[in-house]
């Protein structure tokens, strides 16, 4: 199904040019460098002075905000060389309605501008040392009158423990050509003509909160302008009640990814609304002329999507050539006003989407031009969300999810209630994810829970018993921290290669393979023998290694610890399996 709603947003170049003209700043006078620069900001004048000093010194500079104050006019930093760090020391800059803080690369906004327009030639990544890089930490910037904040630079940005609220930007509030990292920060009730934060070379958002922002293309926007970016990441973050700014074609009010792969983990998207993908939008279309479209991925794990709304794909929309995977995630109450309540996938020419261990309650889903397939253990209220279903999937009417609430961890989640069909629905051997969205251990009781949250219970005691037949009777074995024992067998003594002199393998060669439980790296193995022996060997081909120190005094029990990829694991690979051939034997002279 083709739609015009997937058209790229075009930044208003004329408006940008007008903005450049309105804020262009003359180079600081030569006298600036002759005067003392202490790089301390405690009011509007000292902030402008400190930024002028930083812009003129041609070096990496740090401006320290030593007190809270209000900006009544415009404070502007136009970078020439070097990186700028602004250390807030937990202070607050309040911007009045007629004031603003603007930070640009040399040449005004066009120095840092990368418009979201037509494809451009693929170019090499600029050298970081030649660009304007911005670090901002421990600083609150706020306004009750929508004062202006705009950052547009041709380097990278790092925002750590910053808090922006009530601000306005007639462009992108924070635009960074060479990447962006956001950590432990909040962005509340801001308005931007285009994205709130935009990066054109990937990056990450970690443990951050976006709420009530109205933007032209997402609270965060990631794009790859150089063709080789690592996937953009959203980690342990919340996107709540973000919406468009009146532009009816906004895609992904929470997070938008265009021509770049993305990973979303441990995050919650609730109450967001947009045209396509109320919470998340991915375009599998490249911006680079030489870069082939496609090969983009969207991986979502341990995340919650609740009550998001869009025309297409209430929670998620993806378009173009892409591969997507959704695992251990929860979808509830999402609305697609025209198509796709929880998600809308539109593959052009084709896309591939897998779904595993997730719960989807609410309206149906759309997968046009998309190979949608289940990997099992999903609970859905509408079969259109499964595509090619698996025998372990469930189509049900009530997953018994609790309301979105604080259930531990850094994000709100929806906890399965007592008696929920999601609890312990996945066998130990079918999954390997060790934590849930909150960072709590998985599994908790008798199996893994479907969805983003694992209900707390008694920790499981992993262990497996097994029997190895021998000519002298059965050997009974037990392996701790294991979920299965397979490839159990016995090799006749005559078939064992390299048997040492004066050794009789009276029980033959015992063999078995142990599958370790999730999170386990070793297993304590006990073998109870049908008759006493006086020696034990680990055998690898024709190599016999003595392990008689694992034998009990009465010669009837062998007990040792096998380490995945280490001691007593024959394949030598840490792969969750322990391959363990053992030969209990008699040596000449034994009289037991």
C-alpha positions, 0 to 999 in steps of 0.5 A: 500500500503506497501512501503520500504520508511518508513524504520527507519533511522539508525544512524551510530553507528560506526561514532558515536563511532569515533566521541566519540573518537575524542572529548573525554575530560579528566576530568578537573585537580584538580587545576580547582576547586582551581582557581577562576571561574567567569563563564564569557565568552568573548573570546574562552579561557574564554568560555572553562574555564567557561565550564570547571568550570561548568563541575567540580563544580558538581552543577547547573551552569550559564555561561554568555557570556559578549561579542561577539567573534570568536571560532577558535578551538574546545570548549568542555563541558563534563558534569558530574553533574548538569544543565548548563545554557548559557546566551548570553545577545544578544551576538554572538559567531562566529565559524570558519570553523575549530572550534566548540562548543560541549556539551555532557553528561559525557562519550562523545557523547554516554552518551547522544546518543539515536540512531534512531534504533530498538525498545528498552525495555521500561524503566522508565523516568530518574530522571531529577536531575540526568541528564544533562539539558541545557538551552541556551538563548539570544545567536546567534551562527553563522558561514560563513564556517560551523563551528561545533555545536553539543549538545547531553545530557541525560537531557532536553533542553530549547532554548529561543531566540537563533539563529543558522545559517550557522552551521554544525553537523556530528551528531544531532545539538541538541539532548535531551533525556528528552524533548525539548522546543524551544521559539522565536528562529531561525535556518537558513541555517544549515546542520546536518547529522541527525535531526537539533533538536531531542527530545526523550520525547516530547516537544514543538516549539513555535514562532520559524523560521526554514529556509533553513536547510538541515538535515537527518531527519527533522528540528525538530524530536520528539520521545517518548522513555518512552511510556508516553510522552505528544503530541509534539507541533508545535505552531505559527512557520514557516518552510520554504525551509528546505530539506534533506541533500542528503539522499533520504529517509528523512521523514518530512523535516520540522517536523517529529514525530515517535511513539509520538502524535503531535499537529500542530497549527498556523504554516506555512510550505512552500517550504519544500521537503523530500521523505515522507511528504515534511513538516510533517511526522508521524509514528504510530509505537512505538519504545518501545517493550512493547508499543503497536503500534498505538493510536498516533494522529496528530492534525492540526489546523489553519495552512498553507501548501504551495508548499511543495514537496515529493515523497509521500504526498507533505505536510503531510505523515503519516504511521501506526496506527494513528488518524489524524484531520485537521481543519481550515487549508489551503493547496495550491500548494503541490506536491506528485511526485508519490502519494498524493499532499497534503497528503498521509495517509497509515494506517497499519493496519488502520488509521482514518482521519477527515477533517473540514473547510479546503481548499485544492487546487492542486493535489489529495490526497491518503488515503490507509488503511485509513478511511478518512471522512469529517466533513463538510465545506471543499473546495477542488479541488479534491474529493480524498481529502474528502474521505466520503464527507459531503453535506456542502463540495464544490469541486471547481476550484478557492478558490481565495487565495492570495499569501503567505505573511505577513498578520499579526501575526507571520507567513505568510498566504494566505488570501482569496481575495474579492469574495472568496467562503471561506468567511463566508461559515460556519454558526455560529452554525457549529463551535466554534474556536475563533481565526485564524492562526494569532490570529485574532478573528473568526468569523469576519462577517456573518459566519466563513471562511474556511481555516487558515485565517479569513478575517477581517470585521465588528464584527457580532452582535449575537442575536436571537428572539423567541416566546413562546405561552401562554394562554394569548397570545404570549411572544416575547423574545430576547437573545443577544450573541446567535445563536439559541433558541430551546426547546421552550414551555409552561407548564400549570399552573396546571402542575407546581409543588410547586406553592407558596401560593397566586401565580397564574401563569397566563401565565403558565411556559415559557421554552426555551434553548439558544445556545450561540454564539462563545466566549459568556459566558452570554446572556441578555434576554428580555421577552415582556409579553402579559399582566402585572404581579407583580412577576416573578420566576425561577422554578427548579422542585418544587423550585421557586426562586423569580426574581421579581427585573427583572420585569419592573415597568409596569409589561410587560417586564422581563429583566435579564442576564443569565450566562452559568453555573451560574445565571439563567442557570438551568443545572448549566454547562458551556457548551454553552447552557442556560436552562431557565424556567421562570414563570411570575405570579400574586400574590393575591392583584395585581389590574393591 
